[in-house]
Amino acid sequence: MSLAVGIVGLPNVGKSTLFNALTRAQNAEAANYPFCTIEPNKATVPVADLRLEKLAEIGKSARIIHATVDFTDIAGLVRGASKGEGLGNQFLGNIRECDAILEVVRCFDNDDVVHVEGSVDPIRDIEIIETELVLADLQSLEKRLDRISRQARADKALAKEVDAMRKLQEHLDAGLPVRTFVCDDPDAIAPCRKELHFLTDKPVIYVANVGEGDLGAEDNDHVKALKAYATERQCDTVVICAAMEADLVGLSEEEQQDFLTSYGLEQSGLDVTIQKAYHTLGLQSYFTVGQIEARAWTIRRGWTAPKAAGVIHTDFERGFIRAEVVAYDDFVALGGEAHAREKGLLRVEGKEYVMRDGDVVHFLFNV
């Protein structure tokens, strides 16, 4: 499974610059004026995982295949986007299939960079964004509610779903996101949530875009306010200087590390953002290693071995027999699967085994 992340924010807060930095691809125009982005930008980037490099070395693998993240950057949202103002609302459909949303918020002061609202206020900006997302969801819900209500006249089995949707409508009317909606009958609202892919049903990660002078120092007042807001809502926050991250593009790995160190940083914004996304979505990785390739596979925490095997191919899940598993640390310490087997550290696991982050696995199946 590939992790998909949508990037949203007001115009001219650094979304496209961040997109360029995160994807290491200068294919999203960045300029100092609103609506610079008029078409959604998309890119797939590999997930850096040093464990995979080590496994490939031990397994003498011919190639390395990383897990990936799909990023989609849409045009900036403005007040009234749900009513046709600006351009962002045209492209919200592009992130309905995303797993999580990055809300980019400007947290730096610079008179030379225009802010569409005339001043820097991260909490106000978030409230504008989330109001437009709620209104977009409300529009989608009302269309479905009208359709299902008409069908319910002939099919009484739909009455519970109609009732659940009306309660959700009241929730959205109050300006509240779908993810905080508690339904007395979760099964009744499930078809609606599955069909509409509500924007406000997705986990949110707030990205504080700061100036270079704010890196490696105490958080400025804007960032402090944003972190407090995020904590109240149990959301993750990432602090990034998009302009500095963009400067990493084109540098060698050694040069990038030296550059980050000069700012008192250990990791790039890309790595930190992906880690936060994995944490927010409850994701983890397992590995397969052979002479042909060493590969990382993304799964959700709590998945059993057969379900994890299905990520490779549905036949693996359907015909699952067993999994031969070695913990990453044991695999590396003992120099591979053969020595782990000799030491009794290769485990044979069945259908009930719950996968762990870093498992090195060989699946046996029969179809």
Steps between C-alpha positions, in 0.01 A plus 500: 500500500621849417442787742320794338523848650320815386654844559257787567529856624422861421661651189860614530588328832775285349300195389663467160845577638440228760378262230818560301708441812315188609506339159846620402340598167479858378177444310263712711535868412561716808445874482410795723136536395172320575382207285845430361390134499202457266532129428555235768863386513566134569815304576600163641809496721691218670497462878855518631571202729861426592397152611426408141849596388653272763273210409591532133868493590462180703270333245721607207184630335528625142265790566319685777132590485382750759147553623349811341286800587278680249478877553230717342523880520181690410429867437472718808167518678347836592193619688197401297676225305201271557283767331728531200748762622860445388616178337570252777149356526523378139770256602380370837389186322865424434564445872183312591688175439796608716570329832602816686510876454794733559370845591780745424488813715725804473688559825751765397486878462628653178358821354637405159279189479132583452245328726154468347338600833732796552671370815657186648267309731531119482187422705283728287646340186425149627143597584452638148635180343301267720179699459528462123570127534196461727281690253625286212413187698160644586425554132594139418290370790192702408504365143519142626242561771254629240555191282482241779195670657310455175607136477397442863136566411496167320770323703436527875837332569664834415323687781784452747756630251288807429467569872878464550571735209266764642686486831829536313351794311426673833859425611646659187257793521656573839839534327634172636708252296374151412784337694349623829150371417380224735213298359275285716488250213841499323376243247227739386741780406772268363370489137492880489853538635629236259339657193574867565856481640437806715789747506454570872493128580871476421783535755666842494865593544572870546812629326646820642697669224761716675784727393864388497569705812247292696671167437688335785373765742211535742161496328374843400159619622325383184634144538416492871141595424477239225641221720259583780210494253616164357545346846142588593384315190742207544672574169870484411704808408808531282719811496667554164675779316380431146753741349790326676368155406487608136872584523569131571386405151792394283745454788670165562403305813820612673444863401139481618606369839763773538240760399246370755765486772580865440140575604515266800276245330542123475235424237347668199144625505405219262616231742332663800175554311482139382574373851217715635269372226584139584435571869175685434367223274625212713733364231815290515734316262611142455771375264563226248861426406650292219764509231261667256386778732469633853162665543297689761124446524263737679221356718282616787595419857302203626479320167541123508751315282247394230370857458857633483583237239205624293683829446750309285228311312145397577598136432741519795213580734251260342738203505697592814667201671752655737758776539867460585593808700825648629514826697705767323755530783555122504530485122769768501685376809523145364570595140190359336221245506718187495685587821177616664352159423805327650466704820128428529408864441304435182140452608227312316177696542143415404185686401453668838846658514489880531778660297761720666686796358825386340409132459699330225259250351477210257140399425400149398169464316309263273220583255 
